[in-house]
Amino acid sequence: MGYSNQFFNALGVDPKSRPEINKLAKRVRIPSHRLSYYNEKNILPSGSDMVQIEEELGVFELDLAIKMGRLDHASTELIQQNADEILALLKDHRNSIKPNPKDTDSLVYQSTLGSLHQADCLDFLTNIDSDSVDLVFADPPFNLAKLYPSNMDDNLRVEEYLKWSEQWLKECIRTLKPGGALFTWNLPLWNSQLSGFLHSRLTFKHWVAADIKYSLPIQGRLYPSHYSLLYFVKGEQPNTFHADRLPTPTCPKCFDNLKDYGGYKHKMNPKGVSLTDIWTDIPPVRHAKYKKREGANELSVKLLDRVIEMASNPGDLVLDPFGGSGTTYVVAELKGRRWLGCELGPCDVIIDRFQKIENDEKHLERIRSELNHLYPENIRKERERRGLWTAESVAKKNSPQDYPKPEELQLFKN
Ligand SMILES: C[S@@+](CC[C@H](N)C(=O)[O-])C[C@H]1O[C@@H](n2cnc3c(N)ncnc32)[C@H](O)[C@@H]1O
Protein backbone atom coordinates (compact mmCIF):
# COMPACT_ATOMS: atom_id res chain seq x y z
CA MET A 1 0.00 0.00 0.00
CA GLY A 2 1.82 3.08 -1.26
CA TYR A 3 1.31 6.25 -3.24
CA SER A 4 1.42 6.37 -7.02
CA ASN A 5 4.78 7.97 -7.82
CA GLN A 6 3.90 11.64 -7.39
CA PHE A 7 7.46 12.41 -6.24
CA PHE A 8 9.27 10.80 -9.19
CA ASN A 9 6.65 12.17 -11.61
CA ALA A 10 7.18 15.67 -10.19
CA LEU A 11 10.91 15.34 -10.88
CA GLY A 12 10.35 13.93 -14.37
CA VAL A 13 11.85 10.53 -13.51
CA ASP A 14 10.41 7.24 -14.69
CA PRO A 15 9.59 5.36 -11.46
CA LYS A 16 10.08 2.01 -13.19
CA SER A 17 13.58 2.81 -14.41
CA ARG A 18 16.33 1.89 -11.91
CA PRO A 19 19.04 3.56 -14.05
CA GLU A 20 17.06 6.83 -14.10
CA ILE A 21 16.58 6.74 -10.31
CA ASN A 22 20.29 5.99 -9.78
CA LYS A 23 21.23 8.84 -12.10
CA LEU A 24 19.00 11.20 -10.14
CA ALA A 25 20.47 9.94 -6.84
CA LYS A 26 23.96 10.75 -8.07
CA ARG A 27 22.99 14.17 -9.34
CA VAL A 28 21.17 15.35 -6.19
CA ARG A 29 23.53 13.42 -3.86
CA ILE A 30 20.66 11.65 -2.09
CA PRO A 31 20.82 7.84 -1.71
CA SER A 32 18.37 6.13 -4.07
CA HIS A 33 16.69 4.24 -1.21
CA ARG A 34 15.78 7.61 0.34
CA LEU A 35 14.42 8.89 -2.96
CA SER A 36 12.30 5.73 -3.17
CA TYR A 37 11.06 6.34 0.37
CA TYR A 38 9.95 9.90 -0.57
CA ASN A 39 8.22 8.42 -3.59
CA GLU A 40 6.56 5.48 -1.83
CA LYS A 41 5.25 7.57 1.09
CA ASN A 42 4.71 10.77 -0.88
CA ILE A 43 6.84 12.67 1.64
CA LEU A 44 8.27 16.10 0.91
CA PRO A 45 12.07 16.08 1.34
CA SER A 46 13.44 18.44 3.96
CA GLY A 47 16.80 19.83 5.12
CA SER A 48 19.81 19.36 2.84
CA ASP A 49 17.89 16.95 0.59
CA MET A 50 15.48 19.75 -0.37
CA VAL A 51 18.35 22.22 -0.86
CA GLN A 52 20.13 19.79 -3.20
CA ILE A 53 16.97 19.17 -5.25
CA GLU A 54 16.47 22.91 -5.53
CA GLU A 55 20.11 23.62 -6.52
CA GLU A 56 20.58 20.72 -8.93
CA LEU A 57 17.13 20.50 -10.53
CA GLY A 58 15.69 23.98 -10.01
CA VAL A 59 12.63 22.35 -8.42
CA PHE A 60 11.37 24.30 -5.39
CA GLU A 61 9.46 23.14 -2.34
CA LEU A 62 6.32 24.88 -3.62
CA ASP A 63 6.60 23.01 -6.94
CA LEU A 64 6.81 19.69 -5.14
CA ALA A 65 4.05 20.60 -2.66
CA ILE A 66 1.66 21.33 -5.52
CA LYS A 67 2.70 18.46 -7.77
CA MET A 68 2.69 15.94 -4.91
CA GLY A 69 -0.57 17.28 -3.46
CA ARG A 70 1.09 18.09 -0.14
CA LEU A 71 -0.10 21.63 0.49
CA ASP A 72 0.67 23.25 3.82
CA HIS A 73 -0.96 26.47 5.00
CA ALA A 74 1.74 28.65 3.39
CA SER A 75 1.32 27.08 -0.06
CA THR A 76 -2.47 27.09 0.32
CA GLU A 77 -2.29 30.82 1.05
CA LEU A 78 -0.37 31.39 -2.21
CA ILE A 79 -3.01 29.45 -4.11
CA GLN A 80 -5.73 31.52 -2.45
CA GLN A 81 -3.95 34.73 -3.44
CA ASN A 82 -3.88 33.55 -7.06
CA ALA A 83 -7.29 31.89 -6.98
CA ASP A 84 -8.81 33.75 -9.94
CA GLU A 85 -6.04 32.78 -12.35
CA ILE A 86 -6.01 29.18 -11.11
CA LEU A 87 -9.79 28.86 -11.31
CA ALA A 88 -9.76 30.24 -14.85
CA LEU A 89 -7.45 27.37 -15.77
CA LEU A 90 -9.68 24.85 -14.00
CA LYS A 91 -13.07 26.18 -15.06
CA ASP A 92 -13.82 23.18 -17.26
CA HIS A 93 -13.24 20.82 -14.32
CA ARG A 94 -15.58 22.50 -11.85
CA ASN A 95 -18.21 19.79 -12.07
CA SER A 96 -15.79 16.89 -12.05
CA ILE A 97 -15.41 16.85 -8.27
CA LYS A 98 -19.16 16.54 -7.71
CA PRO A 99 -20.61 13.04 -7.36
CA ASN A 100 -22.61 11.65 -10.22
CA PRO A 101 -25.95 10.61 -8.71
CA LYS A 102 -27.21 7.24 -9.92
CA ASP A 103 -30.78 6.19 -9.39
CA THR A 104 -30.62 2.92 -7.53
CA ASP A 105 -33.33 0.40 -6.98
CA SER A 106 -31.46 -1.44 -4.32
CA LEU A 107 -33.81 -1.92 -1.36
CA VAL A 108 -33.29 -5.42 0.08
CA TYR A 109 -34.87 -5.21 3.51
CA GLN A 110 -37.25 -3.04 5.48
CA SER A 111 -37.84 -3.24 9.22
CA THR A 112 -40.28 -1.27 11.35
CA LEU A 113 -37.82 1.61 11.59
CA GLY A 114 -35.31 1.30 8.80
CA SER A 115 -34.32 0.19 5.36
CA LEU A 116 -31.28 -1.59 3.99
CA HIS A 117 -29.96 -1.25 0.46
CA GLN A 118 -27.48 -3.44 -1.34
CA ALA A 119 -25.48 -0.75 -3.09
CA ASP A 120 -22.23 1.08 -3.37
CA CYS A 121 -22.22 3.73 -0.65
CA LEU A 122 -21.53 6.59 -3.07
CA ASP A 123 -24.59 5.73 -5.20
CA PHE A 124 -26.67 5.19 -2.09
CA LEU A 125 -25.59 8.40 -0.35
CA THR A 126 -26.18 10.67 -3.33
CA ASN A 127 -29.85 9.67 -3.19
CA ILE A 128 -30.33 10.75 0.44
CA ASP A 129 -31.82 14.19 1.10
CA SER A 130 -29.55 16.96 2.34
CA ASP A 131 -29.87 17.97 6.01
CA SER A 132 -32.06 14.97 6.89
CA VAL A 133 -29.90 12.74 9.11
CA ASP A 134 -29.29 13.13 12.87
CA LEU A 135 -26.36 10.77 13.29
CA VAL A 136 -23.87 9.18 10.89
CA PHE A 137 -21.78 6.25 12.05
CA ALA A 138 -19.24 4.87 9.57
CA ASP A 139 -16.90 1.92 9.90
CA PRO A 140 -15.32 1.70 6.45
CA PRO A 141 -12.89 -0.95 5.21
CA PHE A 142 -9.36 -0.11 6.40
CA ASN A 143 -7.49 -0.72 3.13
CA LEU A 144 -5.51 -3.57 4.69
CA ALA A 145 -5.88 -5.90 1.71
CA LYS A 146 -8.55 -7.94 3.50
CA LEU A 147 -10.91 -10.17 1.61
CA TYR A 148 -14.50 -8.98 2.19
CA PRO A 149 -17.58 -10.97 1.10
CA SER A 150 -18.26 -8.08 -1.33
CA ASN A 151 -14.87 -8.71 -3.03
CA MET A 152 -14.26 -4.94 -3.02
CA ASP A 153 -10.69 -3.76 -3.56
CA ASP A 154 -9.23 -3.30 -0.06
CA ASN A 155 -5.75 -2.52 -1.33
CA LEU A 156 -6.00 0.88 -2.97
CA ARG A 157 -3.16 3.32 -3.50
CA VAL A 158 -3.01 5.59 -0.46
CA GLU A 159 -4.20 8.70 -2.28
CA GLU A 160 -7.04 6.71 -3.87
CA TYR A 161 -8.21 5.44 -0.48
CA LEU A 162 -8.05 8.95 1.00
CA LYS A 163 -9.84 10.46 -2.01
CA TRP A 164 -12.57 7.83 -1.82
CA SER A 165 -12.90 8.38 1.96
CA GLU A 166 -13.30 12.12 1.44
CA GLN A 167 -15.97 11.46 -1.20
CA TRP A 168 -18.19 9.39 1.05
CA LEU A 169 -17.48 11.62 4.05
CA LYS A 170 -18.48 14.68 2.00
CA GLU A 171 -21.76 12.99 1.09
CA CYS A 172 -22.41 11.98 4.70
CA ILE A 173 -21.80 15.56 5.80
CA ARG A 174 -24.25 16.82 3.17
CA THR A 175 -26.96 14.53 4.54
CA LEU A 176 -26.43 15.63 8.16
CA LYS A 177 -28.84 18.08 9.76
CA PRO A 178 -27.28 21.17 11.34
CA GLY A 179 -26.34 19.98 14.83
CA GLY A 180 -26.11 16.37 13.62
CA ALA A 181 -23.14 14.19 14.62
CA LEU A 182 -20.67 12.19 12.57
CA PHE A 183 -18.60 9.35 14.02
CA THR A 184 -16.04 7.49 11.99
CA TRP A 185 -14.18 4.43 13.18
CA ASN A 186 -10.78 3.64 11.68
CA LEU A 187 -7.12 2.98 12.33
CA PRO A 188 -5.15 5.97 13.67
CA LEU A 189 -3.16 5.76 10.40
CA TRP A 190 -6.23 6.80 8.39
CA ASN A 191 -8.18 8.92 10.86
CA SER A 192 -5.11 11.08 11.52
CA GLN A 193 -5.07 11.95 7.79
CA LEU A 194 -8.84 12.30 7.38
CA SER A 195 -9.28 14.54 10.39
CA GLY A 196 -7.80 17.52 8.47
CA PHE A 197 -10.55 17.17 5.87
CA LEU A 198 -13.24 16.84 8.55
CA HIS A 199 -11.92 19.92 10.37
CA SER A 200 -12.53 21.92 7.19
CA ARG A 201 -16.26 21.10 7.18
CA LEU A 202 -17.36 20.21 10.70
CA THR A 203 -16.66 21.07 14.33
CA PHE A 204 -14.30 18.74 16.12
CA LYS A 205 -15.62 17.20 19.34
CA HIS A 206 -13.37 14.25 20.20
CA TRP A 207 -10.78 11.73 19.12
CA VAL A 208 -11.89 8.73 21.15
CA ALA A 209 -9.27 6.02 21.64
CA ALA A 210 -10.97 2.64 21.97
CA ASP A 211 -8.43 0.42 23.67
CA ILE A 212 -8.60 -2.78 21.62
CA LYS A 213 -5.47 -4.52 20.40
CA TYR A 214 -5.75 -4.87 16.65
CA SER A 215 -2.42 -6.18 15.48
CA LEU A 216 0.49 -8.26 16.69
CA PRO A 217 3.45 -6.74 18.51
CA ILE A 218 6.29 -6.05 16.04
CA GLN A 219 9.86 -5.27 17.06
CA GLY A 220 10.77 -1.60 16.73
CA ARG A 221 7.14 -0.46 16.98
CA LEU A 222 4.74 0.20 19.80
CA TYR A 223 2.08 -2.47 20.13
CA PRO A 224 -0.98 -1.00 18.29
CA SER A 225 -3.59 -0.92 20.97
CA HIS A 226 -6.30 1.52 19.99
CA TYR A 227 -8.79 2.22 17.26
CA SER A 228 -9.69 5.81 16.62
CA LEU A 229 -13.27 7.01 16.76
CA LEU A 230 -13.56 10.55 15.40
CA TYR A 231 -16.53 12.56 16.58
CA PHE A 232 -17.47 15.77 14.75
CA VAL A 233 -20.68 17.82 14.61
CA LYS A 234 -22.21 19.91 11.86
CA GLY A 235 -22.30 23.53 13.02
CA GLU A 236 -21.29 24.88 16.38
CA GLN A 237 -23.19 22.69 18.80
CA PRO A 238 -24.53 19.14 18.78
CA ASN A 239 -28.34 18.89 18.88
CA THR A 240 -28.03 15.95 21.24
CA PHE A 241 -25.41 14.94 23.73
CA HIS A 242 -26.12 12.56 26.58
CA ALA A 243 -23.15 10.42 27.45
CA ASP A 244 -23.76 7.34 29.59
CA ARG A 245 -22.02 7.18 32.96
CA LEU A 246 -19.96 4.08 33.69
CA PRO A 247 -19.68 1.88 36.78
CA THR A 248 -16.53 2.38 38.80
CA PRO A 249 -14.15 -0.58 38.37
CA THR A 250 -13.90 -3.14 41.15
CA CYS A 251 -11.76 -6.22 41.79
CA PRO A 252 -13.55 -9.31 40.40
CA LYS A 253 -12.41 -11.38 43.42
CA CYS A 254 -12.70 -9.11 46.47
CA PHE A 255 -15.14 -6.49 45.01
CA ASP A 256 -13.07 -3.65 46.44
CA ASN A 257 -12.54 -0.49 44.38
CA LEU A 258 -9.57 -0.54 42.03
CA LYS A 259 -9.08 3.14 42.75
CA ASP A 260 -8.80 4.79 46.13
CA TYR A 261 -11.41 7.54 46.34
CA GLY A 262 -10.21 8.54 49.80
CA GLY A 263 -12.44 11.15 51.40
CA TYR A 264 -14.32 11.76 48.14
CA LYS A 265 -16.57 8.69 48.29
CA HIS A 266 -19.56 10.67 49.43
CA LYS A 267 -19.08 13.03 46.51
CA MET A 268 -19.22 10.27 43.92
CA ASN A 269 -22.13 10.62 41.53
CA PRO A 270 -24.45 7.67 42.27
CA LYS A 271 -25.02 7.35 38.53
CA GLY A 272 -21.38 6.38 37.95
CA VAL A 273 -18.23 7.99 36.64
CA SER A 274 -18.03 10.30 33.63
CA LEU A 275 -17.24 8.82 30.26
CA THR A 276 -13.80 9.92 29.07
CA ASP A 277 -12.32 9.92 25.57
CA ILE A 278 -10.46 6.68 26.28
CA TRP A 279 -12.76 3.65 26.15
CA THR A 280 -11.29 0.58 27.76
CA ASP A 281 -14.44 -1.50 28.03
CA ILE A 282 -15.29 -2.15 24.37
CA PRO A 283 -14.83 -5.85 23.63
CA PRO A 284 -13.57 -7.10 20.27
CA VAL A 285 -16.21 -9.33 18.67
CA ARG A 286 -14.42 -12.67 18.64
CA HIS A 287 -16.74 -14.94 20.56
CA ALA A 288 -18.72 -17.25 18.25
CA LYS A 289 -21.85 -16.53 20.28
CA TYR A 290 -21.79 -12.87 19.20
CA LYS A 291 -20.01 -13.03 15.88
CA LYS A 292 -22.44 -12.75 12.98
CA ARG A 293 -20.09 -13.42 10.08
CA GLU A 294 -16.67 -14.87 9.49
CA GLY A 295 -13.72 -12.80 8.37
CA ALA A 296 -14.17 -9.05 8.12
CA ASN A 297 -14.54 -6.75 11.11
CA GLU A 298 -17.69 -6.59 13.13
CA LEU A 299 -18.17 -4.02 15.85
CA SER A 300 -19.59 -4.68 19.26
CA VAL A 301 -23.16 -3.87 20.22
CA LYS A 302 -21.71 -2.04 23.22
CA LEU A 303 -19.87 0.45 21.00
CA LEU A 304 -22.91 1.23 18.85
CA ASP A 305 -25.14 1.48 21.91
CA ARG A 306 -22.79 4.07 23.40
CA VAL A 307 -22.58 6.18 20.27
CA ILE A 308 -26.30 6.05 19.46
CA GLU A 309 -27.22 6.82 23.07
CA MET A 310 -24.80 9.76 23.19
CA ALA A 311 -25.75 11.49 19.97
CA SER A 312 -29.37 10.70 19.11
CA ASN A 313 -32.87 10.49 20.55
CA PRO A 314 -35.63 7.95 19.91
CA GLY A 315 -37.21 8.76 16.55
CA ASP A 316 -34.00 10.30 15.15
CA LEU A 317 -32.52 9.08 11.88
CA VAL A 318 -29.22 7.13 11.99
CA LEU A 319 -27.21 6.50 8.82
CA ASP A 320 -24.44 3.94 8.34
CA PRO A 321 -23.04 3.52 4.80
CA PHE A 322 -21.02 0.35 5.58
CA GLY A 323 -23.45 -2.29 6.79
CA GLY A 324 -21.14 -5.28 7.39
CA SER A 325 -23.06 -7.52 9.76
CA GLY A 326 -25.60 -4.77 10.53
CA THR A 327 -24.58 -3.90 14.10
CA THR A 328 -25.56 -0.24 13.71
CA TYR A 329 -28.94 -1.12 12.24
CA VAL A 330 -30.02 -3.62 14.90
CA VAL A 331 -28.88 -1.38 17.74
CA ALA A 332 -30.68 1.60 16.17
CA GLU A 333 -33.85 -0.48 15.74
CA LEU A 334 -33.72 -1.79 19.33
CA LYS A 335 -33.22 1.74 20.65
CA GLY A 336 -36.18 3.15 18.71
CA ARG A 337 -34.16 5.15 16.18
CA ARG A 338 -35.03 5.22 12.50
CA TRP A 339 -32.13 4.02 10.36
CA LEU A 340 -30.83 3.90 6.80
CA GLY A 341 -28.02 1.74 5.52
CA CYS A 342 -26.26 0.09 2.65
CA GLU A 343 -23.81 -2.73 2.10
CA LEU A 344 -21.98 -3.51 -1.11
CA GLY A 345 -21.75 -7.23 -0.46
CA PRO A 346 -24.36 -9.85 0.38
CA CYS A 347 -26.90 -8.60 2.92
CA ASP A 348 -28.32 -11.97 4.05
CA VAL A 349 -26.32 -11.87 7.31
CA ILE A 350 -27.96 -8.57 8.23
CA ILE A 351 -31.43 -9.75 7.26
CA ASP A 352 -30.90 -12.97 9.20
CA ARG A 353 -29.77 -10.94 12.21
CA PHE A 354 -33.04 -8.98 12.12
CA GLN A 355 -35.00 -12.27 12.02
CA LYS A 356 -33.32 -13.22 15.32
CA ILE A 357 -33.17 -9.73 16.78
CA GLU A 358 -34.14 -11.04 20.24
CA ASN A 359 -30.52 -12.30 20.66
CA ASP A 360 -29.16 -8.79 20.22
CA GLU A 361 -31.99 -7.43 22.36
CA LYS A 362 -30.99 -9.57 25.34
CA HIS A 363 -27.35 -8.69 24.83
CA LEU A 364 -28.19 -4.97 24.70
CA GLU A 365 -30.36 -5.22 27.83
CA ARG A 366 -27.43 -6.77 29.69
CA ILE A 367 -25.10 -4.02 28.52
CA ARG A 368 -27.49 -1.24 29.51
CA SER A 369 -28.25 -2.75 32.92
CA GLU A 370 -24.64 -2.03 33.93
CA LEU A 371 -24.68 1.64 32.95
CA ASN A 372 -25.54 4.76 34.89
CA HIS A 373 -25.01 3.19 38.32
CA LEU A 374 -21.89 3.49 40.41
CA TYR A 375 -22.00 -0.31 40.78
CA PRO A 376 -23.90 -2.86 38.67
CA GLU A 377 -26.64 -4.51 40.74
CA ASN A 378 -24.80 -7.80 41.43
CA ILE A 379 -21.66 -5.96 42.52
CA ARG A 380 -23.64 -3.51 44.68
CA LYS A 381 -25.29 -6.44 46.52
CA GLU A 382 -21.96 -8.21 47.01
CA ARG A 383 -20.34 -5.01 48.35
CA GLU A 384 -23.22 -4.54 50.77
CA ARG A 385 -22.81 -8.12 51.96
CA ARG A 386 -19.11 -7.52 52.54
CA GLY A 387 -19.65 -4.21 54.34
CA LEU A 388 -18.02 -2.17 51.56
CA TRP A 389 -19.40 1.30 50.80
CA THR A 390 -22.01 1.80 48.06
CA ALA A 391 -23.60 4.91 46.57
CA GLU A 392 -26.59 4.31 48.87
CA SER A 393 -24.51 3.86 52.01
CA VAL A 394 -22.83 7.23 51.51
CA ALA A 395 -26.00 8.88 50.14
CA LYS A 396 -26.89 10.54 53.45
CA LYS A 397 -23.95 12.87 52.98
CA ASN A 398 -24.84 13.35 49.33
CA SER A 399 -26.86 16.37 48.37
CA PRO A 400 -26.81 17.80 44.84
CA GLN A 401 -24.55 20.69 45.88
CA ASP A 402 -22.10 18.12 47.25
CA TYR A 403 -21.48 16.68 43.81
CA PRO A 404 -17.87 17.16 42.75
CA LYS A 405 -16.79 20.44 41.25
CA PRO A 406 -15.23 20.16 37.75
CA GLU A 407 -11.68 20.36 39.13
CA GLU A 408 -12.45 17.58 41.64
CA LEU A 409 -13.90 15.43 38.87
CA GLN A 410 -10.39 15.12 37.42
CA LEU A 411 -9.69 12.82 40.35
CA PHE A 412 -12.34 10.39 39.26
CA LYS A 413 -11.29 9.96 35.65
CA ASN A 414 -11.05 6.31 34.59
C1 LIG B 1 -15.58 -2.89 8.44
S1 LIG B 1 -16.99 -3.51 7.69
C2 LIG B 1 -18.34 -2.82 8.62
C3 LIG B 1 -18.69 -3.68 9.80
C4 LIG B 1 -19.90 -3.20 10.55
N1 LIG B 1 -19.66 -1.96 11.24
C5 LIG B 1 -20.34 -4.26 11.55
O1 LIG B 1 -20.31 -3.99 12.78
O2 LIG B 1 -20.67 -5.35 11.14
C6 LIG B 1 -17.04 -2.59 6.22
C7 LIG B 1 -18.13 -3.06 5.26
O3 LIG B 1 -18.23 -2.11 4.21
C8 LIG B 1 -18.55 -2.79 3.02
N2 LIG B 1 -18.17 -1.92 1.90
C9 LIG B 1 -16.94 -1.75 1.37
N3 LIG B 1 -16.98 -0.87 0.37
C10 LIG B 1 -18.25 -0.45 0.27
C11 LIG B 1 -18.92 0.47 -0.56
N4 LIG B 1 -18.28 1.14 -1.51
N5 LIG B 1 -20.24 0.67 -0.37
C12 LIG B 1 -20.90 0.00 0.59
N6 LIG B 1 -20.33 -0.91 1.41
C13 LIG B 1 -19.02 -1.12 1.25
C14 LIG B 1 -17.74 -4.06 3.10
O4 LIG B 1 -18.30 -5.07 2.26
C15 LIG B 1 -17.84 -4.40 4.60
O5 LIG B 1 -18.90 -5.28 4.85
The ligand as a MOL file (V3000), in Angstrom:
LIG
                    3D

  0  0  0     0  0            999 V3000
M  V30 BEGIN CTAB
M  V30 COUNTS 27 29 0 0 0
M  V30 BEGIN ATOM
M  V30 1 C -15.5800 -2.8910 8.4440 0
M  V30 2 S -16.9880 -3.5130 7.6940 0 CHG=1
M  V30 3 C -18.3380 -2.8210 8.6180 0
M  V30 4 C -18.6890 -3.6840 9.7970 0
M  V30 5 C -19.9040 -3.1950 10.5480 0
M  V30 6 N -19.6630 -1.9610 11.2400 0
M  V30 7 C -20.3360 -4.2630 11.5550 0
M  V30 8 O -20.3120 -3.9900 12.7770 0
M  V30 9 O -20.6690 -5.3480 11.1380 0 CHG=-1
M  V30 10 C -17.0430 -2.5900 6.2210 0
M  V30 11 C -18.1320 -3.0560 5.2590 0
M  V30 12 O -18.2350 -2.1060 4.2060 0
M  V30 13 C -18.5490 -2.7920 3.0230 0
M  V30 14 N -18.1660 -1.9220 1.8980 0
M  V30 15 C -16.9430 -1.7500 1.3670 0
M  V30 16 N -16.9770 -0.8660 0.3690 0
M  V30 17 C -18.2530 -0.4480 0.2700 0
M  V30 18 C -18.9200 0.4700 -0.5590 0
M  V30 19 N -18.2770 1.1400 -1.5110 0
M  V30 20 N -20.2350 0.6720 -0.3680 0
M  V30 21 C -20.9040 -0.0050 0.5880 0
M  V30 22 N -20.3260 -0.9090 1.4140 0
M  V30 23 C -19.0220 -1.1220 1.2520 0
M  V30 24 C -17.7380 -4.0610 3.1000 0
M  V30 25 O -18.3040 -5.0660 2.2570 0
M  V30 26 C -17.8380 -4.3970 4.5960 0
M  V30 27 O -18.8960 -5.2770 4.8470 0
M  V30 END ATOM
M  V30 BEGIN BOND
M  V30 1 1 1 2
M  V30 2 1 2 3
M  V30 3 1 2 10
M  V30 4 1 3 4
M  V30 5 1 4 5
M  V30 6 1 5 6
M  V30 7 1 5 7
M  V30 8 2 7 8
M  V30 9 1 7 9
M  V30 10 1 10 11
M  V30 11 1 11 12
M  V30 12 1 11 26
M  V30 13 1 12 13
M  V30 14 1 13 14
M  V30 15 1 13 24
M  V30 16 1 14 15
M  V30 17 1 14 23
M  V30 18 2 15 16
M  V30 19 1 16 17
M  V30 20 1 17 18
M  V30 21 2 17 23
M  V30 22 1 18 19
M  V30 23 2 18 20
M  V30 24 1 20 21
M  V30 25 2 21 22
M  V30 26 1 22 23
M  V30 27 1 24 25
M  V30 28 1 24 26
M  V30 29 1 26 27
M  V30 END BOND
M  V30 END CTAB
M  END
